[in-house]
Amino acid sequence: MLVNAKDMLIKAAAEGYAVGQFNINNLEWTKAVLITAQELNAPVILGVSEGAGKYMCGFKTVAAMVKAMVESLNITVPVALHLDHGSYDGCLKCVEAGFSSIMFDGSHLPLAENIEKTSELVRLCAEKGLSLEAEVGSIGGEEDGVIGMGEVADPNECKKIADLGVTMLAAGIGNIHGKYPANWKGLDFGALEKIHAATGSVPLVLHGGTGIPTDMIQKAISLGVAKINVNTECQLSFQAATRAYIESGKDLMGKGFDPRKLLAPGTAAIQATVKEKVELFGSVGKL
C-alpha cells in the first residue's frame, strides 16, 4: 500500500534526518529501490518525472507497476509514489492515476500564478489524501529538457507558498540537477537558514542530491531539509556497471545476452547507491 509523504517527512524534520527520493525509470530501478529500502527499514519516496512517466507508458502504468511490486515483494516500509517537477496538468493526471504524492513546479511562473495553481492543488490533495510539494526558485541544471540556472529562492516568496498549506517545499539554494561543475560554489546555507526561519515547520526539499559533499548534506539536514532527491547518481552507477559487464565480454558468454543477466549488474549498482545515500541521510530504521 502506498502512503503519502506527510508523516514520514514530519518525523524526519523533527528527528533530524532526511528521507531519500530516488527517481525510477523502469522495473529494475523500482525493484532495486524498494528492496534496498526494505532491507534498511527505511521510508522511501519513488520519484517519477513526466519524461520517465511517458517512457514507462504513462502514469497509470507506473502506478499499477509500483503497487503490484510493493505487494509482490512484501514491502512493509512506507513508500510514497511521487510526481517529480510536475506541470499543473501532469499533477492532475497523477492524481487520477493513483499516485500518493505530487510535486507542482511553478518556480518558472510569476509568483501570483504559482500561488494560484499551488492553492488549487493544496485543496485537491487535501480532498484526496495526497502530499504536495511546491517549488520556489528554479533548480539549476537540466530536468527533462528544461535548463535552470540554479536560483537562490527569496525567503518571503517561500513563506507565501509554504503558508498555502503545502506538505513540503523545494527552494533553490544553488543546487543543480545532474553532475556538478568544477566551479560550483556550493550550497548557500545563509539562504537556507533564512528560508527555514521563514517557513517554520514545513519540511524542506533538496533537489540535485547527486555530488553534494557529505558535510553539505549533513548541514542542510540540520537546517530543515527533510527530503533529498537522487537521480543522476543512480544512473551513473547503472551505466558504469553495465559498461563493465559488456566490456568484460560477459554478454557473449553462455546466455549472458539474456536481459535479466545483462541488467543485473546495473540493478545491483543502483541498490548499492541507494544504500549509501539512505545511510548518509540518516533514515535507516526510521519507520
C-alpha positions in Angstrom: 0.0 0.0 0.0 1.3 3.4 -0.9 1.3 6.3 1.6 1.6 10.0 1.2 4.9 11.6 2.3 3.5 13.8 5.0 4.0 11.7 8.1 7.5 10.4 7.0 8.7 14.0 6.4 7.3 15.5 9.6 9.1 12.7 11.5 12.3 13.3 9.6 12.2 17.0 10.2 11.6 16.5 13.9 14.3 13.9 14.4 17.0 15.5 12.2 17.3 13.1 9.2 16.1 13.1 5.6 14.1 10.7 3.5 15.5 9.8 0.2 13.6 10.3 -3.0 15.0 8.0 -5.7 13.8 8.6 -9.3 12.7 5.4 -11.1 13.0 4.7 -14.8 11.9 1.1 -15.3 11.1 -2.1 -13.5 14.8 -2.7 -12.5 15.1 0.7 -11.0 11.9 0.4 -9.0 12.8 -3.1 -7.7 16.3 -2.0 -6.7 15.0 0.9 -4.7 12.2 -1.0 -3.0 14.3 -4.0 -2.0 17.0 -1.7 -0.6 14.6 0.4 1.4 13.0 -2.8 2.9 16.4 -4.2 3.8 17.3 -1.0 5.6 13.9 -0.5 7.2 13.8 3.0 5.7 10.9 5.0 4.4 11.3 5.9 0.7 9.9 8.1 -2.0 9.8 6.9 -5.6 10.2 9.9 -7.9 8.8 9.9 -11.4 9.5 12.8 -13.8 7.0 13.5 -16.6 9.6 12.3 -19.1 10.1 9.0 -17.2 6.3 8.6 -16.9 5.9 8.9 -20.6 8.8 6.5 -21.2 7.1 3.9 -19.0 3.8 4.2 -21.0 2.0 6.7 -18.8 1.4 7.4 -15.1 -1.3 4.7 -14.8 1.2 2.1 -15.9 3.7 3.3 -13.4 1.2 3.3 -10.5 0.0 -0.2 -11.4 3.6 -1.5 -11.6 4.6 0.1 -8.3 1.5 -1.0 -6.4 1.8 -4.6 -7.7 5.6 -4.7 -6.9 5.0 -3.4 -3.3 2.6 -6.3 -2.8 4.6 -9.0 -4.6 7.9 -8.1 -2.8 6.0 -7.8 0.5 7.3 -4.3 1.1 6.3 -3.1 4.5 8.2 0.1 4.8 6.4 3.4 4.0 6.5 4.0 0.2 5.3 7.2 -1.5 4.9 7.4 -5.3 5.7 11.0 -6.2 5.5 13.1 -9.3 8.8 15.0 -9.7 8.8 18.5 -11.2 5.2 18.2 -12.4 3.3 20.6 -14.6 -0.3 21.5 -13.4 -1.8 19.1 -16.0 0.8 16.4 -15.0 -0.3 16.7 -11.4 -3.9 16.2 -12.3 -3.0 13.1 -14.3 -1.0 11.6 -11.5 -3.9 12.2 -9.0 -6.1 10.3 -11.4 -3.5 7.6 -11.9 -3.2 6.8 -8.2 0.0 8.4 -7.2 0.2 9.1 -3.4 2.2 12.4 -3.7 2.8 15.1 -6.3 5.1 18.0 -6.9 3.9 21.1 -8.7 6.8 23.0 -10.1 5.6 26.5 -10.6 9.0 28.1 -10.0 9.2 29.4 -13.6 5.9 31.1 -13.3 5.1 34.6 -12.0 4.7 34.3 -8.2 1.0 35.1 -8.3 0.3 32.3 -10.8 2.5 29.9 -8.8 0.4 30.8 -5.7 -2.9 30.4 -7.6 -2.1 27.0 -9.0 -0.5 25.7 -5.9 -3.6 26.8 -3.9 -5.8 24.8 -6.2 -3.6 21.7 -5.8 -3.5 22.1 -2.0 -7.3 21.8 -1.9 -7.3 18.8 -4.3 -4.6 17.0 -2.4 -6.3 17.6 0.9 -9.5 16.1 -0.6 -7.7 13.1 -2.0 -5.3 12.5 0.9 -2.1 13.2 -1.1 1.0 15.1 -0.1 2.1 18.1 -2.2 5.5 19.6 -2.9 5.8 23.1 -4.3 8.9 24.9 -5.5 10.3 28.4 -5.3 13.4 29.4 -7.2 14.3 27.1 -10.1 16.8 24.4 -9.5 19.9 24.6 -11.8 20.9 22.0 -14.5 18.7 20.1 -16.8 15.5 18.3 -16.0 13.5 16.8 -18.9 15.0 19.4 -21.3 14.3 22.4 -19.0 17.6 24.1 -18.1 17.7 26.2 -14.9 20.5 28.5 -13.7 20.3 27.5 -10.1 18.5 30.4 -8.5 18.5 31.2 -4.8 14.9 31.4 -3.6 13.6 34.5 -1.9 12.6 33.7 1.8 9.5 35.9 1.6 8.3 34.1 -1.5 9.0 30.8 0.2 6.8 31.8 3.1 3.9 32.8 0.8 4.0 29.3 -0.8 4.6 27.5 2.5 1.6 29.3 4.1 -0.7 27.9 1.5 -0.6 24.5 3.3 1.9 22.6 1.1 3.3 19.4 2.6 6.9 20.2 1.6 8.8 23.0 -0.1 11.7 22.8 -2.6 13.7 26.0 -2.5 16.6 26.8 -4.7 19.8 27.3 -2.7 22.4 27.0 -5.5 21.8 23.3 -6.1 21.6 21.8 -9.6 20.4 18.7 -11.4 22.9 16.4 -12.9 26.7 16.5 -12.4 28.1 19.5 -10.5 30.7 21.5 -12.5 34.2 22.0 -11.1 33.5 25.7 -10.5 30.3 25.1 -8.5 30.2 27.4 -5.5 28.4 25.1 -3.1 25.1 25.4 -1.3 24.0 28.8 0.0 23.5 28.0 3.7 22.8 31.6 4.6 19.8 31.5 2.2 18.7 28.1 3.6 18.8 29.5 7.2 16.6 32.4 6.2 14.2 30.1 4.2 13.9 27.7 7.2 13.2 30.6 9.5 10.6 32.0 7.2 8.8 28.7 6.5 8.7 27.3 10.1 7.9 23.7 10.4 7.3 22.9 6.7 9.8 20.2 5.6 12.3 21.5 3.0 13.4 19.5 0.0 16.9 19.5 -1.5 16.9 18.6 -5.3 20.1 17.7 -7.1 21.4 15.4 -4.3 24.0 13.8 -6.6 27.5 15.0 -6.0 26.8 17.3 -3.0 29.6 16.6 -0.4 28.7 14.7 2.7 29.3 17.7 5.1 27.0 19.9 3.0 24.3 17.2 3.0 24.5 16.9 6.8 24.5 20.7 7.3 21.4 21.0 5.0 19.6 18.4 7.1 20.4 20.3 10.3 18.8 23.4 8.7 15.4 21.9 7.9 16.0 19.7 4.8 13.9 16.5 5.3 13.8 15.2 1.8 16.7 14.8 -0.6 16.4 13.8 -4.3 18.8 11.4 -6.0 18.6 10.6 -9.7 21.8 11.1 -11.7 23.9 9.1 -9.2 21.8 6.0 -9.7 22.0 6.5 -13.5 25.8 6.8 -13.4 26.1 3.7 -11.2 23.9 1.7 -13.5 25.8 2.9 -16.6 29.2 2.0 -15.1 28.2 -1.5 -14.0 26.5 -2.2 -17.4 29.5 -1.0 -19.3 31.9 -3.2 -17.2 29.7 -6.2 -17.8 29.8 -5.7 -21.6 33.4 -4.7 -21.8 34.4 -7.8 -19.9 32.6 -9.9 -22.6 30.1 -11.5 -20.2 27.3 -10.7 -22.6 28.9 -13.1 -25.0 29.3 -16.0 -22.6 26.6 -18.6 -22.5 23.3 -16.8 -22.0 24.9 -13.6 -20.9 22.8 -11.8 -23.5 19.6 -12.6 -21.5 18.3 -9.2 -20.5 17.8 -10.4 -16.9 21.6 -11.1 -16.8 22.5 -8.1 -18.8 20.7 -5.7 -16.5 21.6 -7.5 -13.2 24.9 -5.7 -12.5 23.4 -2.3 -13.1 20.5 -3.2 -10.8 22.9 -4.2 -8.1 24.8 -1.0 -8.6 21.6 1.0 -8.0 21.0 -0.9 -4.8 24.5 -0.1 -3.6 24.0 3.6 -4.4 20.6 3.8 -2.7 22.1 2.1 0.4 24.9 4.6 0.6 22.5 7.5 0.3 20.0 6.2 2.8 22.8 5.7 5.3 24.1 9.2 4.6 20.7 10.8 5.0 20.2 9.0 8.4 16.9 7.3 7.6 17.9 3.7 8.3 15.5 2.1 10.7 13.3 5.3 10.8 9.9 3.8 10.3 
